[in-house]
Amino acid sequence: MTTYPRTTHLMQRGAEFFGSQYAILCGAMSWVSERHLVSAISNAGGFGVIACGAMTPALLDAEITATKALAKAPFGVNLITMHPQLFDLIDVCVRHGVSHVVLAGGIPPKGSVEAIKAGTADKPGAKVICFAPTLALAKKLLRSGADAMVIEGSEAGGHIGPVSTSVLAQEILPNLASEALVFVAGGIGRGEAIAGYLEMGAAGVQLGTRFACATESIAHANFKKAFFRASARDAVASVQVDPRLPVIPVRALKNKGTEAFTAKQLEVARALDEDGIAMDEAQLQIEHYWAGALRRAVIDGDVEGGSLMAGQSVGMVTQEEPVADIIATLMAECETALDRR
Ligand SMILES: Cc1cc2nc3c(=O)[nH]c(=O)nc-3n(C[C@H](O)[C@H](O)[C@H](O)COP(=O)(O)O)c2cc1C
């Protein structure tokens, strides 16, 4: 069996935290991160995370049950904070004894972190991982009970913040990595980059784009083909057309769907003016749009009208490979880079 002594040494804290062999998370990807990919990641030594997205509590319940049947190692669940049934989804995770819950999409609402950690009389509660866009917020989230942080730069696929991974890592890791577990995400396609972030103090890394087209991923063949053909410059961030509508930018491969999103924003802005809908409702409509568009691309293979969410590392995704091979490649590249130092 191949070993990666330098890498596993630097990943030790992160791997212990997740109960995995390696501190490599596959970030939750709506529609993509379901039972097959999640269990494959965890079974290959990484840490898989189910993307709850817009699922109902009943659907999440079924997905966790199915993933448990396939996974021989721990996996987590990613919940979106603005989901209207967030607390019911938390109950589902607690009832299943899910070990780790990732809260994404905004600041966790009051009581959510506590509810995840409290568990029940016979279930211990889960560890909570949050996204930290700034050092100040990372410290606040840790004080509020978060057990670990993910810092995700704007190179990432899906919903993104404004700051690049390299800058976030420089701002946050030297100040926080000795006292807290920080995982770096966004734009990681090769092990050399993992080596760099581990040396800066990261407890591990999170990748999405690199795993989206794995053999075990249920993404449609058309979706995968679009990834194999694309280069970094094709993965562009969406633009906000109305300053009143605080849409979170999304990074995806350029296609007709990119233009359709501009039209959708204009439609929602008009509803704000003419139908008097509330801002919360407007934002929810935008998020529903993305969930539907991503489903059309991932599940139906509509690569023209659907959303091909992808990070800038997409150019490093050139063929379908089993998850275990991708992880082995990343670990070997990281180990070689550390050996050269
Ligand atoms: C197709 C796709 C869907 C995604 N969906 C979600 C999601 O539902 N929730 C979430 O927290 N992050 C989501 N992400 C972000 C990933 O979890 C991960 O953080 C990101 O892909 C890491 O950056 P990378 O793409 O550069 O590897 C998504 C990313 C992609 C590519």
The ligand as a Gaussian input file, in Angstrom:
#p B3LYP/6-31G(d) Opt

LIG

0 1
 C      -21.624000      21.823000      -9.303000
 C      -21.345000      22.432000      -7.935000
 C      -22.378000      22.514000      -6.999000
 C      -22.124000      23.034000      -5.727000
 N      -23.136000      23.051000      -4.793000
 C      -22.880000      23.439000      -3.513000
 C      -23.871000      23.332000      -2.493000
 O      -24.980000      22.883000      -2.726000
 N      -23.531000      23.743000      -1.228000
 C      -22.283000      24.227000      -0.931000
 O      -22.031000      24.564000       0.233000
 N      -21.323000      24.327000      -1.876000
 C      -21.582000      23.935000      -3.141000
 N      -20.577000      23.972000      -4.084000
 C      -19.197000      24.335000      -3.664000
 C      -18.391000      23.081000      -3.293000
 O      -18.909000      22.459000      -2.143000
 C      -16.907000      23.375000      -3.012000
 O      -16.764000      24.186000      -1.879000
 C      -16.226000      24.059000      -4.197000
 O      -16.529000      23.350000      -5.371000
 C      -14.718000      24.093000      -3.954000
 O      -14.059000      24.784000      -4.952000
 P      -13.551000      24.100000      -6.335000
 O      -14.790000      23.924000      -7.150000
 O      -12.634000      25.116000      -6.876000
 O      -12.907000      22.793000      -5.979000
 C      -20.821000      23.494000      -5.383000
 C      -19.804000      23.422000      -6.348000
 C      -20.046000      22.905000      -7.601000
 C      -18.908000      22.820000      -8.596000

